[in-house]
């Protein structure tokens, strides 16, 4: 969808996020625009349509960010005095005359402008970062923590700034991901841990007690390569943190798009494990992990999908270039991406071009599905949809030890079976017990040393 189709006469696109209506199953793109937020029905990905827009709260801005909690969008902007807009997304269900100009359901004024926002859907707390002004400006530019467990009534919960980080040493966070920790460092299991991208360093902090959060550690790399720690995301097992630097390509410190992969198995002592270099010198901007894949919005080189199965040797497996005229280190092209729809549709917001809906080849393996040296690998689900238990009928093109993992629409592991050693060429049924899952669409991923097969499954109740 072009800017014109999104109702943008002037200005550009920025962030993008997604929402799936649990009642209707419809998928929506939530698109950041200079003038506000656009809501696009992408249930038919070949015929998306603009349902309506939520105008900016104060001024137009090239920076806007959107996350979702319990069927509500939370929107921030660097526009002065914008605050956090809360919008009840269920209003999109019954729109017949399009597009509609909506009003916010609520506005939180504890912050004025914010660069970004993250919502930990497990805890019900939102984290505005890079904030200035507002009724509670004493938080500064670090984490401004908001209780959104009742989305229509957001309330202030606390602050955290990691001393000495940020260009001004103020604890400025440019982006953050917060999780209920379930990784290898058992000292922190069950705690709410935030990984902040703080311009000069990665901040790791415990925010379990919102009134008394504390720093755990910093992750830094040589200043000769460190120009702007911009954004990052954890792998599903909370073992690794993938981080981009927005200016190292621009400033000529690296020749190719460089993603840093940190080993955070010990949260008190993270270290740089390896780096991944892309095929061009474009700037990396936002990245998100789903299973063993990382989806990178790399400005002028577009969306790049990289397989992390071998964490020491990541490899690109798919791409879609929204700015094909150049792969230079410039601030044009793909701003962000959203890969968490159960349908497999992936969103790309491209600054001057518009909204793209793409679908990577989810059903390929690390080897060719049509292996000329043996029987083809295959995966089928019986029945599908199902209520309680289904069989994953799996045949391998070579012997392998495999795991079967089910992910929800947010990319969280909800079922894991294995490891199971299977022979070549024999179909085996692996039971997938979904009795404890709510109704909805999920992704089943079967993976081994030489096999990756993915299928969409639907649980009904």
C-alpha positions in Angstrom: 0.0 0.0 0.0 1.5 3.3 -1.1 1.6 6.4 1.2 -1.4 7.8 -0.7 -3.4 4.6 -0.1 -2.5 5.0 3.6 -3.8 8.6 3.6 -0.4 10.2 3.9 -0.4 13.4 1.7 2.9 14.5 3.1 5.4 12.9 5.4 6.5 9.3 5.7 6.1 5.9 7.4 8.0 4.8 10.5 7.2 1.9 12.8 4.9 -1.0 12.3 3.3 -3.6 14.6 0.6 -6.2 14.3 -2.6 -7.3 16.0 -4.7 -10.4 15.5 -8.4 -10.2 16.6 -8.9 -13.2 18.8 -12.7 -13.3 18.0 -12.6 -12.9 14.2 -9.0 -14.2 13.5 -8.5 -11.1 11.3 -5.0 -9.7 11.1 -4.2 -6.0 11.2 -1.2 -3.9 10.5 -0.7 -0.9 12.9 1.3 1.5 10.8 3.2 4.5 12.2 2.7 7.6 10.0 4.0 11.2 10.3 0.4 12.2 10.9 -0.7 9.4 13.3 -1.4 5.7 13.2 -3.0 3.8 10.4 -5.0 0.6 10.9 -4.9 -1.8 7.9 -6.9 -5.0 7.6 -4.5 -7.5 6.0 -6.7 -10.6 6.4 -6.5 -10.9 2.6 -2.9 -10.1 2.2 -3.3 -9.5 -1.5 -6.0 -6.9 -0.9 -5.2 -4.9 2.3 -7.5 -2.0 3.1 -7.2 1.0 5.4 -9.9 0.7 8.2 -9.0 4.1 9.7 -6.5 6.3 11.4 -5.8 7.7 14.8 -4.4 11.2 14.4 -1.2 12.2 16.3 -2.0 13.7 19.7 -0.2 17.0 19.1 2.2 17.5 16.2 3.4 15.5 13.2 6.6 13.6 13.7 8.8 11.3 11.8 9.1 9.1 14.9 6.3 7.0 16.2 6.2 3.6 17.9 3.4 1.2 18.6 2.9 -1.9 20.7 -0.2 -4.0 21.8 -1.5 -5.2 25.1 -4.9 -7.0 25.6 -6.5 -5.7 22.3 -5.2 -2.1 22.9 -2.6 -0.3 20.9 -0.2 1.9 22.9 1.3 4.7 20.7 4.2 7.1 21.5 5.8 9.7 19.4 8.7 12.2 19.6 6.1 15.0 19.0 6.2 17.3 22.0 3.5 16.6 24.5 2.2 13.5 22.8 2.0 11.2 25.8 1.0 7.6 25.3 -2.2 7.1 23.3 -4.2 4.1 24.2 -6.6 2.8 21.5 -9.2 0.0 21.9 -8.5 -2.1 18.8 -11.8 -4.0 19.0 -13.3 -0.8 17.4 -11.9 -2.1 14.1 -14.3 -5.0 14.0 -17.5 -3.4 12.8 -16.2 -0.6 10.5 -18.3 -0.5 7.3 -17.7 3.0 6.0 -14.0 3.5 5.6 -11.6 5.0 6.5 -12.7 6.1 9.9 -10.9 8.9 11.9 -10.7 7.5 15.4 -10.1 9.1 18.8 -7.9 7.7 21.5 -9.5 5.6 24.2 -7.2 7.2 26.8 -4.0 9.3 26.9 -1.3 8.9 29.5 0.4 12.2 30.2 3.1 11.1 32.6 5.5 11.4 29.6 5.5 14.0 26.9 7.5 12.8 23.9 9.0 9.3 23.8 11.2 7.7 21.2 9.9 4.2 21.7 7.7 1.9 23.8 7.8 -1.8 24.8 5.1 -3.8 26.4 5.8 -6.9 28.4 2.7 -8.9 27.8 3.6 -11.4 30.5 3.7 -8.8 33.3 1.3 -6.1 32.0 3.8 -3.2 32.2 4.8 -0.8 29.4 8.2 0.8 29.2 8.5 4.2 27.4 12.1 5.1 26.6 13.8 8.2 25.3 11.2 10.3 27.0 11.1 14.1 27.6 8.6 16.2 29.5 5.2 15.1 30.8 3.6 15.2 34.2 6.2 12.8 35.6 9.3 14.0 33.8 11.5 13.1 36.7 12.1 9.7 35.2 14.3 11.2 32.5 15.2 9.4 29.3 15.6 5.9 30.7 12.8 3.5 31.5 9.5 5.2 32.3 7.4 2.3 33.6 3.6 2.3 33.3 1.1 -0.3 34.6 -1.2 -1.1 31.7 -2.9 -4.2 33.2 -6.1 -2.1 32.9 -5.3 -0.6 29.5 -7.9 2.2 29.7 -6.4 3.4 33.0 -2.6 3.4 32.6 -0.8 4.4 35.8 2.7 5.3 36.7 4.8 2.5 38.2 8.4 3.6 38.4 11.7 4.7 36.7 15.1 3.2 35.9 18.1 4.9 34.3 21.4 2.9 34.0 24.0 5.4 35.2 26.8 6.2 32.8 25.1 4.9 29.7 23.9 7.1 26.8 25.8 9.7 25.1 25.2 12.2 27.8 25.7 9.6 30.6 22.0 10.1 31.6 20.9 6.5 31.2 19.1 7.3 27.9 17.5 4.2 26.4 16.7 4.2 22.7 14.9 0.9 22.7 14.3 -1.9 25.2 13.0 -5.5 25.5 11.8 -6.8 28.9 11.0 -10.4 29.6 10.1 -12.7 32.5 13.5 -14.4 32.4 13.6 -18.1 31.5 17.2 -18.5 30.4 20.2 -20.4 31.5 21.2 -18.1 34.3 19.2 -19.6 37.1 20.1 -16.8 39.5 17.6 -14.6 37.7 14.9 -17.2 36.7 11.4 -15.7 37.0 12.6 -12.1 37.4 11.5 -9.3 35.0 14.7 -8.4 33.1 15.1 -5.5 30.7 17.7 -5.4 27.9 18.1 -1.7 27.0 19.9 -0.4 23.9 21.4 2.7 25.4 23.4 4.4 22.6 26.8 3.5 24.2 26.1 0.1 25.7 23.6 -2.6 26.3 22.0 -2.3 29.7 20.8 -5.4 31.6 18.6 -4.5 34.6 16.2 -6.2 37.0 12.8 -4.3 37.1 10.8 -6.9 39.1 10.3 -4.3 41.8 9.1 -1.3 39.9 9.9 1.0 42.9 13.5 -0.4 43.2 14.9 -1.6 39.9 18.6 -2.2 39.7 21.4 -2.6 37.2 22.8 -6.1 36.6 25.5 -5.5 34.0 26.6 -3.6 30.9 27.7 -5.0 27.5 30.1 -2.8 25.6 32.4 -3.2 22.6 35.4 -1.1 21.4 34.7 2.6 20.9 36.4 2.3 17.5 33.3 0.3 16.4 30.6 1.6 18.7 28.7 4.6 17.4 25.1 4.0 18.3 23.7 0.9 20.1 20.3 1.2 18.6 18.0 -1.9 19.2 18.1 -5.6 19.8 16.2 -8.7 20.6 16.7 -12.0 22.5 16.6 -15.4 21.1 13.7 -17.6 22.2 15.8 -19.4 24.9 17.1 -16.1 26.3 20.6 -17.3 25.7 21.7 -14.7 23.0 21.0 -11.0 22.4 21.2 -9.8 18.8 22.0 -6.1 18.6 22.3 -3.5 15.8 24.4 -0.3 15.7 22.7 2.3 13.5 25.8 4.4 12.7 28.7 2.0 12.3 28.0 1.5 8.6 27.2 5.2 8.1 30.5 6.3 9.7 32.6 3.8 7.8 33.6 1.7 10.9 32.4 -1.4 9.1 32.1 -2.2 5.4 29.0 -4.5 5.6 25.8 -4.4 7.6 27.0 -5.8 11.0 24.8 -7.5 13.6 26.4 -8.3 17.0 25.5 -11.5 18.8 26.0 -11.4 22.5 26.2 -14.5 24.8 24.0 -13.6 27.8 24.0 -17.0 29.4 25.5 -15.3 32.5 23.5 -12.0 32.8 26.2 -10.7 35.1 29.0 -11.2 32.5 27.7 -10.9 28.9 30.2 -11.1 26.2 30.4 -10.6 22.4 30.2 -14.0 20.9 30.3 -13.3 17.2 29.1 -10.9 14.5 27.0 -11.5 11.4 27.7 -9.5 8.2 25.0 -8.9 5.6 25.5 -8.8 1.9 25.7 -5.0 1.5 26.7 -1.9 3.5 23.2 -0.8 4.3 22.3 0.5 7.8 20.6 -2.0 10.1 17.6 -0.5 12.0 15.2 -2.9 13.7 15.3 -6.7 14.1 13.0 -9.3 15.7 13.4 -13.0 16.4 10.9 -15.8 15.7 12.1 -19.3 16.4 15.5 -19.7 14.9 15.0 -16.9 12.3 15.8 -13.2 12.8 13.9 -10.7 10.6 16.0 -7.5 10.0 14.7 -4.2 8.6 17.9 -2.9 7.1 16.9 0.4 5.6 18.0 0.5 1.9 18.6 -3.3 1.6 15.1 -4.0 2.9 14.0 -7.0 4.9 16.6 -9.7 5.4 15.7 -13.1 7.0 18.6 -14.9 8.7 18.7 -18.4 10.0 20.3 -18.7 13.5 20.3 -22.5 13.7 24.1 -22.4 13.8 24.5 -19.3 16.0 28.2 -19.1 15.1 27.5 -19.1 11.4 24.2 -17.3 10.7 23.1 -17.4 7.1 20.6 -15.4 5.0 17.7 -17.5 3.7 15.3 -14.8 2.3 15.1 -11.1 1.5 12.7 -8.5 0.1 14.2 -5.2 -0.9 11.7 -2.3 -0.6 14.3 0.2 -1.9 15.9 -1.5 -4.9 17.6 1.6 -6.3 20.4 1.5 -3.7 22.0 -0.5 -0.9 23.9 2.4 0.5 24.3 3.5 4.1 21.4 6.0 4.0 18.3 6.6 6.0 15.7 5.4 3.4 13.8 2.2 2.9 12.7 -0.4 5.4 12.2 1.1 8.9 10.7 -1.9 10.7 9.1 -5.3 10.3 6.6 -7.5 12.2 6.9 -11.3 11.7 4.5 -12.6 14.4 1.3 -13.4 12.5 0.2 -17.0 12.6 -0.7 -16.8 8.9 3.0 -16.3 8.0 2.4 -12.9 6.6 5.2 -10.4 7.5 4.9 -6.6 7.5 7.5 -4.2 6.3 7.1 -0.4 6.8 9.2 1.4 4.2 9.8 5.1 4.9 9.0 6.7 1.5 7.4 3.7 -0.2 4.6 2.4 2.0 3.5 -0.8 3.6 4.5 -4.2 2.2 3.0 -7.5 3.1 5.3 -10.4 2.3 5.4 -14.1 3.0 8.8 -15.9 3.4 9.1 -19.5 2.2 8.2 -21.1 5.6 8.0 -24.6 4.4 11.6 -25.0 3.2 14.2 -27.1 5.0 17.9 -26.4 5.5 18.5 -29.0 2.8 16.3 -29.0 -0.3 12.8 -30.4 0.3 13.3 -32.3 -2.9 16.5 -34.1 -2.0 17.8 -35.9 -5.1 19.8 -38.3 -2.9 16.9 -39.6 -0.8 13.3 -39.4 0.0 11.8 -35.9 0.3 11.4 -34.5 3.8 7.7 -33.9 4.7 5.5 -32.8 7.6 1.8 -33.0 7.7 -0.7 -32.5 10.6 -3.7 -34.7 11.3 -6.2 -33.4 12.1 -5.8 -29.7 11.5 -7.7 -27.8 13.0 -7.9 -29.8 16.2 -9.0 -29.3 19.8 -6.7 -31.5 22.0 -4.1 -33.7 20.3 -2.8 -33.9 16.7 -0.2 -36.1 15.1 2.7 -34.5 13.3 3.4 -37.0 10.5 7.1 -36.5 9.8 9.4 -38.1 7.3 13.1 -37.2 7.1 15.4 -37.2 4.1 18.3 -38.3 6.3 18.5 -39.6 9.9 18.3 -36.8 12.5 17.6 -35.9 16.1 14.7 -33.5 16.0 12.6 -31.3 18.3 9.0 -30.3 17.7 8.2 -26.8 19.0 4.9 -24.9 18.9 5.0 -21.0 19.0 2.1 -18.7 19.7 1.5 -15.6 17.5 4.0 -13.6 19.6 6.8 -16.1 19.0 6.7 -17.6 22.5 7.4 -21.3 22.9 4.3 -23.0 24.3 5.0 -26.7 23.6 8.2 -28.6 23.1 8.6 -32.3 22.3 12.0 -34.1 22.0 14.7 -34.5 21.2 13.7 -37.6 19.3 16.0 -39.6 17.1 14.3 -40.6 13.8 15.5 -42.7 10.8 15.5 -41.7 7.2 12.5 -42.2 5.0 10.1 -43.6 7.6 7.0 -41.6 8.5 6.6 -41.2 12.3 3.7 -39.6 14.1 4.7 -37.1 16.8 1.8 -36.3 19.2 1.2 -32.5 19.7 -0.8 -32.1 22.9 -2.6 -28.7 22.8 -5.2 -29.4 25.4 -3.9 -26.7 27.6 -3.7 -24.0 24.9 -6.3 -21.4 24.1 -8.0 -21.4 20.7 -6.0 -19.7 18.0 -3.4 -20.1 15.3 0.1 -21.3 16.1 3.3 -22.2 14.3 4.7 -25.8 14.6 8.5 -26.0 13.9 10.3 -29.3 13.5 14.1 -28.8 13.6 17.2 -30.8 13.7 20.8 -30.6 12.5 19.9 -30.9 8.8 16.1 -30.3 8.8 13.8 -27.4 9.4 10.1 -27.8 8.6 7.3 -25.4 9.6 3.6 -25.6 9.4 0.7 -23.5 10.6 -1.8 -25.2 13.0 -5.1 -24.1 14.4 -6.4 -25.0 17.9 -10.2 -24.9 18.3 -12.2 -25.2 21.5 
